[in-house]
Each structure stands twice: as structure tokens, then as C-alpha cells.
Amino acid sequence: MPEAAAIPIIDISAKGADQIQIAKSLVDAAVEYGFVYIKSRGLDLRIEQIQNAFDVSRKLFNSPLDEKARCKIQKNNQGWSGMHAETLDPKTQRVGDFKEGFNFGTFKDGKATQPIPSSIEPHQAELAAFRETCHNLCRKLLHLFGIGLEVNPPDFFTRAHSPTEPSGSILRFLYYPPPSATPDVRAGDVRAGAHSDYGSVTLLFRLRGQAGLEIRTPSGAWAPVPVCPPGTEDDAAPPVLVNIGDLLSYWTNGLLRSTVHRVAFSEQYQHPQQGENTDVGTEPESTADPRYSIVYFCHPADATPLDPVPSDRVACFGSGLAGANQGNPYAERKVLTAGEHLQMRLQASYLQLYGGEGKKESV
């Protein structure tokens, strides 16, 4: 069984903690891994909100097919995508991802601005509040990254992610059927193809006992990412997993790592207990059940230019090209604005939606 990824755990809301040190720790994790766990306690995002969001997700995916199809995903990246509709690694995948998804865009006055299944219409205000709180948490993290990178001014990232400007920010619900319900799976298939995220930072919420997420290490191996890493097993809720997206890599010349990850039909694995030296511990995570996850993809305003940030550390790092950060396939500067980058990635993932306009980007 593979060894779990050794991703740092940071409490960004600890009372009396040195915010500068927290900021530096976040940057170090982003440089080394591209991922970091943040403790769920003390966040403005309450545990009850997260649990309620998962309840709404179950209602949504249990809706009749015609209800979901009425909300089919559009080129604005909002709506429902069915089984195999998205192909996150089109260069290598035999078929599209073994999952359903639902993308929520903006809400106005507590109401969705897109079609949604009737089963979740009573929950619109809750979803709007959850999405807003996720965005605010991302802006807090981005401010800490600005401090840790010594960006001048430190609120550079935060200002670029104004909630009032048009952007690609999306709240996404995901449902992966259990392997027993996908008899057409073949060796080498994955639930979600290998990819890096398209935005600035991503928040990932998972449920205990639902395995499958893996990150690609610099050696090219796949390492599982436990829902509850050592030291968090007794917390009231699993920690929130945060990862760096392509745009923070663009902005930092590849210094911050936009790490490739996937969701696999992996064998049952276990992770080490705190203080153990063995590669395998005693807490299993099941792969036999349906898998639900909730993701918030935070993007800057569409018109935001992706020039390197005003930071001496970024300037000293270099151009980000020629393998400066081996875990980031998008360190090379290909586009000029946040909106252009998002469109490039969406066209590669939804070839049918775009009528073959997309290019098969390698991740």
C-alpha cells in the first residue's frame, strides 16, 4: 500500500498565533507540496454549514435525471455535468470522468442566477451564504500568502479577488458512484483524471472514510491524501484541504506549486498514526461507498493580468520555466488574463460542449 502524502497541517485561526509565521508556513507548504491542510476549528465557516452543504448535495444528485438534465452545464461553467461529461486528462483517459458534478455561479439576494433542480430550491439562501463564506476564507488565505511572499502591497491578491467583479469562481458539488455501480470500469481508469486546478486557491471538503484523492509527487509516483491526517482524527470535522491553482503559479513564476492530482479507483489504503515510523498505519479509508466532495474554486476577476507579483522573493526565483517547479505543468506563461486561462482549460475538459474547439492539454 502506498505511503500517504506528508502534507502540513496549519491552524490559521489559533488564538494568539503569530500571523507572519502562519503566513510563512503557508507559503512554505505551497512551495513544497502545493497542498496544505487547515484546521476546521475557529474558521468563520461553521461545521454545521459544511454538513448542511453535504446534505443538500445528496438531495441534488438524488434528483430525477430530467431535473438535472434541465440544468445541464453551459459555457459559463455553471450547471450539471453527467457521468463521463468531463475529461480532466483528455490526453490519457479512455473515457471521461466517472462522476457527476454541479457548478454554482453567483447568487443574488440569496437566489441562484442559474437553473437548479427543484429539490434544492428551498436551500438557495443557505448555499448563497456557504459560497460567500468560502470566498471570504479564500481571500483570508490569499492575504496570508501576500504577507508570506512579502508582496507589496500585501493585499495584492485579495484586491484581485473582489466578490463584486465577474470571475470564474465556482462552488462545486461532486458525486462519485461506488465502484460496484460502475461495472464498465477497466484497469487504468480513474474517477477523475489527473489535472491541476484552474484558479488561484481551492478549498476541498471531504467526508470521513471516503478515499481516492491522490497527488503526483516530484518523482512521478501517486501518493494518497487522507481525509483525516495524523493529529486530526479527534477533531470535530476533517480539516479543510487547500491547494494552489494555476494562477498563483503564474503570478509567482512557478514558485508556488500547482500540483497535479486525481481521484483514483485505488486499493484501500491506510495512513500512519502520529509518532509511528512505519509506512502504513491502522486507520483505513473505504473505497467501497459513494464518494461526495465539495469544492470551492476561487478565481480572480476575469480581466486580471497575470504578470508576476511585486515580490522580491518571486523576482529572485526566476522565470518559472524549464522545470523550475516540476509539479506544475502550467508554470510556462501561456495566457495574459485570468479569464483567458479559464477558457483554455474548460475547452480542454469539455470537448463535446465546445464542439471540438478545445485542445487536448497535457497535465
VMD Tcl script that draws the C-alpha trace (Angstrom):
set ca {
  {0.00 0.00 0.00}
  {1.36 3.46 -0.88}
  {2.57 5.88 1.74}
  {0.27 8.85 2.34}
  {1.38 12.33 1.31}
  {3.06 14.22 4.16}
  {1.10 17.46 3.76}
  {1.50 20.06 6.55}
  {-1.39 20.92 8.88}
  {-1.77 24.59 9.85}
  {-4.15 26.26 12.28}
  {-4.69 29.70 10.75}
  {-7.15 30.72 13.48}
  {-5.17 29.74 16.58}
  {-5.59 32.31 19.34}
  {-2.50 34.43 19.88}
  {-0.70 32.89 16.92}
  {1.87 34.94 15.02}
  {0.18 35.75 11.70}
  {3.50 36.39 10.00}
  {4.73 32.94 10.98}
  {1.45 31.38 9.83}
  {1.83 33.19 6.51}
  {5.37 31.92 6.06}
  {4.27 28.37 6.90}
  {1.52 28.56 4.27}
  {3.99 29.75 1.65}
  {6.47 27.00 2.56}
  {3.75 24.36 2.17}
  {2.66 25.86 -1.16}
  {6.24 25.83 -2.47}
  {6.99 22.28 -1.33}
  {3.66 20.49 -1.82}
  {1.10 22.82 -3.41}
  {-1.33 21.49 -0.76}
  {-1.92 22.29 2.90}
  {-4.47 21.20 5.49}
  {-6.04 23.96 7.59}
  {-7.73 23.13 10.87}
  {-11.52 23.37 10.70}
  {-11.88 24.81 14.18}
  {-12.03 28.56 14.59}
  {-12.94 29.26 10.97}
  {-15.84 31.53 10.03}
  {-17.11 28.54 8.05}
  {-19.02 26.59 10.69}
  {-19.05 22.81 10.80}
  {-22.85 22.89 10.61}
  {-22.65 24.80 7.32}
  {-20.39 22.16 5.82}
  {-22.60 19.30 7.00}
  {-25.67 21.04 5.64}
  {-23.97 21.55 2.27}
  {-23.32 17.81 2.03}
  {-26.99 17.14 2.85}
  {-28.04 19.46 0.02}
  {-25.56 17.75 -2.30}
  {-27.16 14.36 -1.67}
  {-30.60 15.81 -2.45}
  {-29.29 17.33 -5.65}
  {-27.69 14.18 -7.03}
  {-30.71 12.09 -5.99}
  {-32.93 14.34 -8.11}
  {-34.59 12.78 -11.17}
  {-32.39 12.71 -14.25}
  {-34.68 15.02 -16.20}
  {-34.44 17.60 -13.39}
  {-30.65 17.55 -13.54}
  {-30.58 17.50 -17.34}
  {-32.71 20.65 -17.35}
  {-29.73 22.34 -15.65}
  {-27.05 20.98 -17.99}
  {-23.69 22.75 -17.81}
  {-23.17 25.68 -20.17}
  {-20.11 27.53 -21.46}
  {-20.27 29.81 -18.40}
  {-19.16 26.71 -16.43}
  {-22.43 26.59 -14.46}
  {-24.81 23.68 -14.17}
  {-24.90 19.87 -14.06}
  {-22.45 17.55 -15.77}
  {-23.29 13.86 -16.01}
  {-21.20 10.72 -15.99}
  {-18.21 10.97 -18.40}
  {-19.16 14.53 -19.44}
  {-15.90 15.99 -18.12}
  {-12.48 14.65 -19.09}
  {-9.84 16.20 -16.86}
  {-6.95 14.36 -18.51}
  {-8.05 14.08 -22.15}
  {-4.59 13.10 -23.36}
  {-4.57 9.79 -21.48}
  {-8.15 8.95 -20.39}
  {-10.04 6.24 -22.26}
  {-13.39 7.74 -21.24}
  {-14.49 10.80 -19.29}
  {-14.50 11.01 -15.52}
  {-16.64 8.57 -13.51}
  {-18.50 11.31 -11.68}
  {-21.36 13.80 -11.71}
  {-20.85 17.45 -10.87}
  {-22.90 20.57 -10.28}
  {-21.35 24.04 -10.55}
  {-22.91 27.02 -8.82}
  {-22.07 30.51 -10.00}
  {-23.11 33.67 -8.25}
  {-26.22 34.17 -6.15}
  {-28.19 37.41 -5.99}
  {-30.29 38.27 -2.95}
  {-30.00 34.67 -1.80}
  {-31.24 33.25 -5.10}
  {-29.37 31.27 -7.75}
  {-28.77 33.08 -11.04}
  {-28.90 29.81 -13.00}
  {-31.32 26.88 -13.32}
  {-31.20 24.47 -10.37}
  {-33.18 21.28 -9.60}
  {-36.45 21.96 -7.79}
  {-35.34 19.65 -4.96}
  {-32.79 22.18 -3.74}
  {-34.69 25.41 -4.41}
  {-35.62 25.74 -0.69}
  {-31.89 25.75 0.15}
  {-30.77 28.63 -2.05}
  {-30.15 31.08 0.78}
  {-28.03 28.50 2.62}
  {-26.00 27.81 -0.50}
  {-25.51 31.52 -1.12}
  {-24.22 32.01 2.43}
  {-21.93 28.97 2.15}
  {-20.46 30.20 -1.13}
  {-19.86 33.68 0.27}
  {-18.14 32.31 3.37}
  {-15.91 30.11 1.20}
  {-14.89 33.12 -0.86}
  {-14.11 35.14 2.25}
  {-11.96 32.28 3.60}
  {-10.05 32.18 0.31}
  {-9.44 35.92 0.49}
  {-8.09 35.49 4.02}
  {-5.72 32.80 2.79}
  {-4.68 34.95 -0.16}
  {-3.89 37.83 2.19}
  {-1.68 35.48 4.22}
  {0.08 34.39 1.02}
  {0.68 38.06 0.25}
  {2.26 38.52 3.68}
  {4.33 35.34 3.43}
  {5.66 36.28 -0.01}
  {6.27 39.87 1.13}
  {4.19 41.18 -1.75}
  {3.98 44.97 -1.92}
  {1.22 45.73 -1.06}
  {0.36 42.54 0.91}
  {-3.31 42.75 -0.09}
  {-2.39 42.44 -3.79}
  {-4.08 39.03 -4.16}
  {-7.08 39.96 -2.03}
  {-7.89 43.03 -4.12}
  {-7.73 40.94 -7.30}
  {-10.44 38.64 -5.91}
  {-13.18 41.17 -5.25}
  {-16.53 39.36 -4.88}
  {-18.26 42.08 -6.92}
  {-16.21 41.59 -10.10}
  {-17.05 38.95 -12.75}
  {-14.83 35.92 -12.26}
  {-14.64 32.17 -12.74}
  {-15.19 31.40 -9.04}
  {-17.37 28.31 -8.68}
  {-18.90 26.29 -5.83}
  {-18.93 22.69 -7.00}
  {-20.71 19.61 -5.66}
  {-19.31 16.24 -6.79}
  {-20.70 12.72 -6.65}
  {-18.70 9.58 -7.49}
  {-20.77 6.36 -7.68}
  {-19.39 3.35 -5.82}
  {-17.22 1.01 -7.89}
  {-20.00 -1.60 -7.71}
  {-22.23 0.78 -9.71}
  {-19.65 1.28 -12.45}
  {-19.19 -2.19 -13.97}
  {-17.65 -0.74 -17.14}
  {-14.51 0.35 -15.31}
  {-11.31 -1.05 -16.80}
  {-7.78 -1.27 -15.48}
  {-6.18 2.15 -15.59}
  {-9.47 4.09 -15.38}
  {-9.80 6.84 -12.78}
  {-12.75 8.55 -11.15}
  {-11.31 11.98 -12.02}
  {-8.39 12.44 -14.37}
  {-5.01 13.89 -13.46}
  {-5.12 17.67 -13.51}
  {-4.08 20.87 -11.81}
  {-6.73 23.37 -10.71}
  {-7.51 26.34 -12.91}
  {-7.86 29.18 -10.38}
  {-5.90 30.74 -7.53}
  {-6.73 28.63 -4.49}
  {-9.12 25.72 -3.98}
  {-10.97 24.63 -0.85}
  {-11.83 20.93 -0.66}
  {-14.30 19.48 1.84}
  {-14.48 15.70 2.25}
  {-16.28 13.17 4.43}
  {-14.55 10.72 6.72}
  {-13.88 7.31 5.21}
  {-14.10 8.44 1.57}
  {-10.76 7.76 -0.06}
  {-9.43 8.25 -3.55}
  {-7.67 11.62 -3.77}
  {-4.03 11.32 -4.79}
  {-1.30 13.83 -5.63}
  {1.58 13.31 -8.00}
  {4.93 13.66 -6.28}
  {8.03 15.13 -7.99}
  {9.21 11.55 -8.60}
  {6.05 10.86 -10.62}
  {4.51 8.50 -8.05}
  {0.95 8.86 -6.76}
  {0.51 9.48 -3.01}
  {-2.91 9.24 -1.30}
  {-4.19 12.27 0.62}
  {-6.03 11.13 3.79}
  {-9.25 12.86 4.80}
  {-8.07 12.99 8.42}
  {-4.26 13.09 8.61}
  {-2.44 12.13 11.82}
  {-3.28 14.53 14.63}
  {-6.77 15.44 13.35}
  {-8.64 12.17 13.94}
  {-10.42 13.52 17.04}
  {-11.30 16.92 15.58}
  {-14.99 17.72 15.26}
  {-14.63 17.80 11.47}
  {-11.91 16.86 8.99}
  {-9.51 19.69 8.15}
  {-10.14 21.72 5.02}
  {-7.71 20.80 2.27}
  {-6.34 23.83 0.40}
  {-4.39 23.63 -2.82}
  {-2.68 26.07 -5.12}
  {-4.11 26.58 -8.60}
  {-2.50 27.52 -11.90}
  {-2.96 31.25 -11.45}
  {-0.94 31.54 -8.25}
  {1.79 29.66 -10.09}
  {1.58 32.11 -12.99}
  {1.69 35.05 -10.60}
  {4.69 33.68 -8.73}
  {6.73 32.48 -11.73}
  {6.15 28.87 -10.70}
  {7.39 29.36 -7.12}
  {4.06 28.17 -5.69}
  {3.26 24.66 -6.86}
  {0.08 23.91 -8.81}
  {0.24 20.20 -8.05}
  {-1.32 17.59 -10.32}
  {-3.88 15.40 -8.56}
  {-6.58 12.86 -9.37}
  {-9.31 10.71 -7.82}
  {-8.49 7.06 -8.33}
  {-10.21 3.70 -8.04}
  {-7.42 2.98 -5.60}
  {-6.97 -0.01 -3.38}
  {-7.90 0.50 0.24}
  {-5.03 2.28 1.93}
  {-4.12 3.30 5.45}
  {-2.09 6.21 6.78}
  {0.48 6.35 9.59}
  {-0.61 7.22 13.07}
  {1.12 10.14 14.74}
  {4.52 9.12 16.09}
  {4.77 5.90 14.07}
  {7.72 5.20 11.81}
  {6.01 2.62 9.62}
  {4.70 3.45 6.17}
  {1.26 2.02 6.89}
  {-0.96 2.77 9.87}
  {-4.19 1.36 11.24}
  {-6.94 3.73 10.08}
  {-8.48 2.53 6.80}
  {-10.47 4.71 4.42}
  {-13.12 2.88 2.41}
  {-13.32 2.97 -1.37}
  {-16.47 0.83 -1.48}
  {-19.03 3.58 -0.88}
  {-20.23 6.52 -2.97}
  {-17.88 9.48 -2.67}
  {-19.12 13.03 -2.15}
  {-16.95 16.10 -2.08}
  {-17.49 19.86 -2.13}
  {-15.04 22.20 -3.79}
  {-14.73 25.96 -3.93}
  {-12.59 27.18 -6.82}
  {-11.53 30.76 -6.18}
  {-10.63 32.86 -9.22}
  {-9.56 36.49 -9.59}
  {-11.57 38.91 -11.72}
  {-11.61 37.79 -15.36}
  {-9.68 40.82 -16.61}
  {-6.86 40.39 -14.07}
  {-3.45 40.34 -15.79}
  {-1.15 37.52 -14.73}
  {2.08 39.47 -14.58}
  {4.49 38.40 -11.80}
  {3.53 39.85 -8.43}
  {5.62 42.65 -6.88}
  {7.65 40.42 -4.57}
  {11.43 40.23 -4.22}
  {11.17 36.51 -3.45}
  {9.26 35.88 -6.66}
  {11.66 38.07 -8.65}
  {14.66 36.19 -7.26}
  {13.08 32.83 -8.06}
  {13.30 33.40 -11.80}
  {11.05 32.87 -14.79}
  {9.40 29.65 -13.64}
  {10.31 27.92 -16.90}
  {12.35 24.80 -17.68}
  {11.26 22.75 -14.69}
  {11.59 25.45 -12.02}
  {8.71 23.68 -10.29}
  {8.38 20.12 -11.55}
  {4.91 19.63 -10.08}
  {3.39 22.49 -12.07}
  {2.60 21.78 -15.74}
  {1.37 25.34 -16.23}
  {4.41 27.26 -14.95}
  {5.07 28.35 -18.52}
  {3.19 31.56 -19.25}
  {0.62 30.84 -21.99}
  {-2.12 33.43 -21.43}
  {-2.41 37.03 -20.32}
  {-5.53 37.18 -18.14}
  {-7.36 35.01 -15.64}
  {-10.37 34.73 -17.94}
  {-8.28 33.56 -20.88}
  {-6.65 30.85 -18.80}
  {-10.02 29.55 -17.57}
  {-11.39 29.35 -21.10}
  {-8.32 27.43 -22.28}
  {-8.75 24.83 -19.53}
  {-12.53 24.49 -19.90}
  {-12.27 23.90 -23.65}
  {-9.80 21.09 -22.98}
  {-12.06 19.44 -20.38}
  {-15.44 19.75 -22.14}
  {-14.68 18.89 -25.77}
  {-18.30 17.99 -26.59}
  {-19.67 21.18 -25.03}
  {-17.28 23.28 -27.08}
  {-17.90 21.34 -30.27}
  {-14.33 20.20 -30.64}
  {-12.92 23.72 -30.22}
  {-10.75 22.68 -27.28}
  {-7.21 21.41 -27.39}
  {-6.11 18.33 -25.52}
  {-3.85 19.91 -22.92}
  {-1.43 17.58 -21.19}
  {-1.37 17.57 -17.40}
}
mol new
graphics top color blue
foreach p $ca { graphics top sphere $p radius 0.5 }
foreach p [lrange $ca 0 end-1] q [lrange $ca 1 end] { graphics top cylinder $p $q radius 0.2 }
display resetview
